[in-house]
Amino acid sequence: MKISVMSVMAPDYKLEDLVSIMKKIGYDSIEPAVGYKKALWDTNKEWHISETNIKEDLKYLKKLCDENGLTISSLATGVSMFDLNKVEKIFSAASEVGCPMSRVGVPIYDGKTRYKDIFEQALRNLEEIEKIARKYKVKAGLETHMRNIIPSASSAYRLVSRFDPEYIGVIYDPANGVIEGWENFGVDLLDKYIAHVHVKNLKWIPNVTNEVSYFTQNKWKWDWSSIPDGLAVWVQIIKALKEINFKGALSIEDFEGGYCKKPEGITTEEKLRRDFNDLQDILKSV
């Protein structure tokens, strides 16, 4: 397994600075954020890769990676699976730099449209996305994520199981399951469909202010934590991944100290070093 960084956890670094520090720490690869807004160094810039100028930006990243001994593990895009033109544009750009996978946005379930209707439309679009993936030899990754239609391993398996895992895979994010969708049998159920793993952790804490938001549930709210300290048990998860002979990237996206902003209480570089060491220790222990 290779250790990667999902660059959205480093909004205060430009690409060249992030790649440089990753090399010094010992990371293997980077999962660049594509089309995210409000980079701290330029509030009008999409970071770290512009969706508008994706081919030029990815070529620049590839050059940086080649110079620093890194690879590009996947593209972290939010492009909807229902926007096939954008999906093809991104897969074409990924193919040109040898990037093996790109995330494809999975629809949200908010109760306004019947789940079955959204699911059936997703299946129809995945048939077209599989054709695009075959054309460019770039795998489509669908993330297990709270609030979307595949928050759990079993719901993700139901969506992807009729497709070729060479071209349609799952970005397995067990920490998201702390909020919604945790299933202890997730790894061995998804098996060959697990294409990429997001590594972070979360915890529930008392909602002492009684605030009402996406982060809260009655008297509790969820918050980010370090990898060893949250509710997702990474020793068990890594052990299960080894048992299915997973060879892909473990991509760290630690948001402790703040999501998509310069962290408070810890620097981004400190997180990058700490998380790399924590994950290395887990890998060595199982």
C-alpha positions as CSV (number, residue, x, y, z in Angstrom):
1,M,0.0,0.0,0.0
2,K,1.2,3.5,-0.9
3,I,0.8,6.5,1.3
4,S,-0.8,9.5,-0.4
5,V,-2.1,13.0,0.5
6,M,-5.5,14.4,-0.5
7,S,-4.3,18.0,-1.1
8,V,-7.5,19.6,0.2
9,M,-6.0,19.1,3.7
10,A,-3.3,21.6,2.7
11,P,-5.1,24.7,1.6
12,D,-2.3,27.0,2.8
13,Y,0.3,25.3,0.5
14,K,0.8,25.9,-3.1
15,L,1.5,22.8,-5.1
16,E,5.2,23.2,-5.4
17,D,5.5,23.7,-1.6
18,L,3.2,20.8,-0.8
19,V,5.1,18.4,-3.1
20,S,8.4,19.5,-1.7
21,I,7.4,18.8,2.0
22,M,5.8,15.5,1.0
23,K,9.1,14.3,-0.5
24,K,11.0,15.3,2.7
25,I,8.5,13.4,4.8
26,G,8.5,10.3,2.6
27,Y,5.1,10.2,0.9
28,D,4.6,8.2,-2.2
29,S,1.9,10.1,-4.1
30,I,-0.6,13.0,-4.2
31,E,-4.3,13.1,-4.7
32,P,-4.8,16.7,-5.9
33,A,-8.0,18.7,-5.3
34,V,-9.5,19.7,-8.6
35,G,-11.7,22.8,-8.8
36,Y,-12.0,23.6,-5.1
37,K,-12.6,27.3,-4.4
38,K,-10.9,30.0,-2.3
39,A,-7.3,28.9,-2.0
40,L,-5.7,30.9,0.8
41,W,-3.1,32.5,-1.4
42,D,-5.6,33.7,-4.0
43,T,-9.3,33.7,-3.2
44,N,-10.3,33.8,-6.9
45,K,-8.2,30.7,-7.7
46,E,-9.4,27.1,-8.0
47,W,-7.0,24.9,-6.1
48,H,-4.9,22.9,-6.3
49,I,-5.8,22.0,-9.9
50,S,-8.1,24.2,-11.9
51,E,-11.0,22.4,-13.5
52,T,-11.0,25.1,-16.2
53,N,-7.3,24.6,-17.1
54,I,-7.0,21.0,-15.9
55,K,-4.7,19.8,-18.7
56,E,-2.1,22.5,-18.1
57,D,-2.3,22.3,-14.3
58,L,-1.9,18.5,-14.3
59,K,1.1,18.7,-16.6
60,Y,2.7,21.1,-14.1
61,L,1.9,18.7,-11.2
62,K,3.3,15.8,-13.2
63,K,6.5,17.7,-13.7
64,L,6.7,18.5,-9.9
65,C,6.0,14.8,-9.1
66,D,8.6,13.5,-11.5
67,E,11.2,15.9,-10.0
68,N,10.4,14.8,-6.4
69,G,9.9,11.0,-6.9
70,L,6.1,11.1,-6.4
71,T,3.1,9.9,-8.5
72,I,-0.4,11.1,-8.9
73,S,-2.7,8.6,-7.2
74,S,-6.1,10.0,-8.1
75,L,-7.9,13.2,-8.9
76,A,-10.2,14.6,-6.2
77,T,-12.9,16.2,-8.2
78,G,-16.5,17.0,-7.4
79,V,-17.8,16.7,-10.9
80,S,-21.2,15.0,-10.9
81,M,-21.7,11.6,-12.5
82,F,-24.6,13.3,-14.3
83,D,-22.3,15.7,-16.2
84,L,-20.8,13.3,-18.7
85,N,-19.1,16.1,-20.7
86,K,-17.1,17.2,-17.7
87,V,-16.3,13.6,-16.7
88,E,-14.9,13.0,-20.2
89,K,-12.8,16.2,-20.0
90,I,-11.3,15.2,-16.7
91,F,-10.6,11.6,-17.7
92,S,-8.9,12.8,-20.8
93,A,-6.6,15.1,-18.8
94,A,-5.9,12.3,-16.3
95,S,-5.0,9.9,-19.0
96,E,-2.4,12.3,-20.5
97,V,-0.4,12.4,-17.3
98,G,-0.8,8.7,-16.4
99,C,-3.2,9.3,-13.5
100,P,-5.0,6.0,-13.0
101,M,-8.2,7.2,-11.3
102,S,-10.5,10.2,-10.8
103,R,-13.3,10.6,-8.4
104,V,-16.8,11.1,-9.8
105,G,-19.4,12.9,-7.7
106,V,-22.2,10.7,-6.3
107,P,-25.6,12.3,-6.0
108,I,-26.9,13.5,-2.6
109,Y,-30.0,12.0,-1.0
110,D,-32.0,14.7,0.7
111,G,-35.5,13.1,0.6
112,K,-36.8,15.5,-2.0
113,T,-36.5,12.8,-4.8
114,R,-37.2,9.1,-4.2
115,Y,-34.0,7.2,-3.5
116,K,-34.9,4.5,-6.0
117,D,-35.2,7.1,-8.8
118,I,-31.8,8.6,-8.0
119,F,-30.2,5.2,-7.8
120,E,-31.6,4.1,-11.1
121,Q,-30.4,7.2,-12.8
122,A,-27.0,6.7,-11.3
123,L,-26.9,3.2,-12.7
124,R,-27.7,4.5,-16.2
125,N,-25.0,7.2,-16.0
126,L,-22.5,4.7,-14.7
127,E,-23.0,2.7,-17.9
128,E,-21.8,5.7,-19.9
129,I,-19.0,6.5,-17.4
130,E,-17.7,2.9,-17.7
131,K,-17.4,3.5,-21.5
132,I,-15.5,6.7,-20.9
133,A,-13.2,5.0,-18.3
134,R,-12.5,2.2,-20.9
135,K,-11.7,4.8,-23.6
136,Y,-9.1,6.6,-21.4
137,K,-8.0,3.7,-19.2
138,V,-8.8,5.8,-16.1
139,K,-10.9,4.3,-13.3
140,A,-13.9,6.1,-11.9
141,G,-13.9,6.3,-8.1
142,L,-17.2,6.6,-6.2
143,E,-16.8,7.7,-2.6
144,T,-18.6,6.3,0.4
145,H,-19.8,9.5,2.0
146,M,-22.4,10.7,4.4
147,R,-25.6,12.2,2.8
148,N,-25.0,10.7,-0.6
149,I,-26.7,7.5,-2.0
150,I,-23.8,5.2,-1.0
151,P,-22.9,6.1,2.6
152,S,-22.2,2.4,3.4
153,A,-20.2,-0.5,1.9
154,S,-23.3,-2.5,1.1
155,S,-25.0,0.5,-0.7
156,A,-21.8,1.1,-2.6
157,Y,-21.6,-2.6,-3.6
158,R,-25.1,-2.5,-4.8
159,L,-24.3,0.4,-7.1
160,V,-21.0,-0.8,-8.5
161,S,-21.3,-4.6,-8.5
162,R,-22.7,-4.9,-12.0
163,F,-19.7,-3.0,-13.5
164,D,-16.1,-4.0,-14.3
165,P,-13.9,-3.2,-11.2
166,E,-11.1,-2.4,-13.7
167,Y,-13.0,0.8,-14.6
168,I,-15.6,1.4,-11.8
169,G,-14.3,1.3,-8.2
170,V,-15.0,2.6,-4.7
171,I,-13.2,5.2,-2.7
172,Y,-13.6,3.6,0.7
173,D,-13.8,6.2,3.4
174,P,-14.6,4.4,6.7
175,A,-14.3,7.6,8.8
176,N,-17.2,9.1,6.9
177,G,-19.1,6.0,8.3
178,V,-18.6,7.4,11.8
179,I,-21.3,9.9,10.8
180,E,-23.4,7.7,8.6
181,G,-23.0,4.2,7.1
182,W,-20.5,2.3,9.2
183,E,-20.5,-1.5,8.5
184,N,-17.9,-3.8,10.0
185,F,-17.9,-6.1,6.9
186,G,-17.2,-3.3,4.5
187,V,-13.8,-4.3,3.3
188,D,-14.4,-7.9,2.5
189,L,-17.8,-7.1,0.9
190,L,-16.3,-4.5,-1.5
191,D,-13.1,-6.5,-2.0
192,K,-11.8,-5.9,-5.6
193,Y,-14.0,-2.8,-6.0
194,I,-11.9,-0.9,-3.4
195,A,-9.8,1.3,-5.6
196,H,-8.6,3.9,-3.1
197,V,-8.9,4.6,0.6
198,H,-9.3,7.9,2.4
199,V,-7.6,8.0,5.8
200,K,-8.9,10.4,8.5
201,N,-10.8,10.1,11.6
202,L,-13.9,11.6,13.4
203,K,-15.5,11.6,16.8
204,W,-18.8,12.6,18.4
205,I,-18.7,15.2,21.2
206,P,-21.4,16.8,23.3
207,N,-23.3,19.6,21.6
208,V,-23.1,21.9,24.6
209,T,-24.1,25.0,22.6
210,N,-27.3,23.3,21.2
211,E,-26.4,24.6,17.8
212,V,-28.3,23.2,14.8
213,S,-26.3,22.4,11.7
214,Y,-25.1,19.7,9.3
215,F,-22.5,18.9,12.0
216,T,-25.0,18.1,14.8
217,Q,-27.5,15.4,15.8
218,N,-29.6,16.4,18.8
219,K,-27.3,16.7,21.8
220,W,-24.3,15.5,19.9
221,K,-22.1,16.9,17.1
222,W,-19.2,15.4,15.1
223,D,-15.7,16.8,14.8
224,W,-12.4,15.8,13.2
225,S,-9.7,14.0,15.1
226,S,-6.2,12.6,14.6
227,I,-6.0,9.2,12.9
228,P,-5.5,7.1,16.1
229,D,-8.0,9.0,18.3
230,G,-11.3,8.8,16.4
231,L,-14.0,6.2,16.2
232,A,-12.8,4.5,13.0
233,V,-10.4,1.7,14.2
234,W,-7.6,1.9,11.6
235,V,-5.7,-1.1,12.9
236,Q,-8.7,-3.3,12.1
237,I,-9.3,-1.5,8.7
238,I,-5.7,-1.9,7.6
239,K,-5.7,-5.5,8.6
240,A,-8.8,-6.1,6.6
241,L,-7.3,-4.3,3.6
242,K,-4.2,-6.5,3.8
243,E,-6.4,-9.6,3.9
244,I,-7.9,-8.7,0.5
245,N,-4.4,-7.9,-0.8
246,F,-5.2,-4.2,-1.4
247,K,-2.4,-2.5,-3.3
248,G,-3.8,1.0,-3.8
249,A,-3.2,4.3,-2.1
250,L,-4.0,5.2,1.5
251,S,-4.7,8.9,0.9
252,I,-4.6,11.0,4.1
253,E,-7.2,13.8,4.3
254,D,-6.9,14.9,7.9
255,F,-9.1,17.9,8.6
256,E,-8.2,18.3,12.3
257,G,-8.0,22.0,13.1
258,G,-10.3,23.0,10.3
259,Y,-11.9,21.9,7.0
260,C,-10.5,23.7,3.8
261,K,-8.8,26.4,5.9
262,K,-5.4,26.9,7.6
263,P,-5.7,24.7,10.7
264,E,-5.8,26.0,14.3
265,G,-3.8,24.5,17.0
266,I,-1.5,22.5,14.6
267,T,0.2,23.4,11.4
268,T,-0.4,21.6,8.1
269,E,3.2,20.4,8.0
270,E,2.9,19.1,11.6
271,K,-0.2,17.2,10.5
272,L,1.5,15.8,7.4
273,R,4.4,14.5,9.5
274,R,2.3,13.2,12.3
275,D,-0.2,11.4,10.1
276,F,2.6,9.8,8.0
277,N,4.2,8.4,11.1
278,D,0.9,7.3,12.6
279,L,0.0,5.4,9.4
280,Q,3.4,3.9,9.1
281,D,3.2,2.6,12.7
282,I,-0.2,1.0,12.0
283,L,1.0,-0.6,8.8
284,K,4.0,-2.1,10.6
285,S,1.8,-3.4,13.5
286,V,-0.6,-5.5,11.4
